[in-house]
Amino acid sequence: MGLLDFLNNEGDKKPAAPAQPAAGGTDFFGNNNNAAADSTAAGSTYTVVSGDSLSKIAKNHYGDAAKWHQIYEANKAIIGSNPDHIEVGQELTLPSI
């Protein structure tokens, strides 16, 4: 069957739907599709390193430095009243947003 035969004979058929992800939650390459969503939904932790600030952590984790307020609110008990004073080694909770 040639290309023109295909177009002439089967042109009225709808294309096949894209394959749905496997029930196991893996993509084509075997990576876990739900891993990032699961960790973000449940929140994750981050250990402060030298040179960090809440805005830097927010930029790296959320892609938006302005979301530092959410990190601060989730960690007020650890950080204290001054959001500019975080210490190396503190383990902060990064809430899901």
Backbone hydrogen bonds, N-H to C=O, Kabsch-Sander energy under -0.5 kcal/mol:
donor,donor_aa,acceptor,acceptor_aa,energy
6,F,2,G,-1.8
7,L,3,L,-2.2
8,N,4,L,-2.6
9,N,5,D,-2.8
10,E,6,F,-2.5
11,G,7,L,-0.7
13,K,10,E,-1.4
22,A,26,T,-0.9
25,G,22,A,-2.3
27,D,31,N,-2.2
30,G,27,D,-1.9
33,N,25,G,-3.9
33,N,31,N,-0.7
34,N,25,G,-0.7
35,A,32,N,-0.8
38,D,34,N,-3.0
39,S,35,A,-2.3
40,T,36,A,-2.2
41,A,37,A,-2.6
42,A,38,D,-2.1
43,G,39,S,-0.8
44,S,94,L,-2.0
46,Y,92,L,-2.5
48,V,46,Y,-0.6
48,V,90,Q,-2.8
52,D,49,V,-1.9
57,I,53,S,-2.4
58,A,54,L,-2.5
59,K,55,S,-2.4
60,N,56,K,-2.2
61,H,57,I,-2.7
62,Y,58,A,-2.9
63,G,58,A,-0.9
63,G,59,K,-0.9
64,D,58,A,-1.1
67,K,64,D,-1.7
68,W,65,A,-1.3
69,H,66,A,-0.7
70,Q,67,K,-0.8
71,I,67,K,-1.1
72,Y,68,W,-2.5
73,E,69,H,-3.0
74,A,70,Q,-1.8
75,N,71,I,-0.9
75,N,72,Y,-0.9
76,K,73,E,-0.6
78,I,75,N,-1.0
79,I,75,N,-2.9
80,G,76,K,-2.5
85,H,82,N,-1.9
86,I,84,D,-0.9
89,G,48,V,-2.7
90,Q,87,E,-2.1
92,L,46,Y,-3.5
92,L,90,Q,-0.7
94,L,44,S,-4.2
94,L,92,L,-0.5
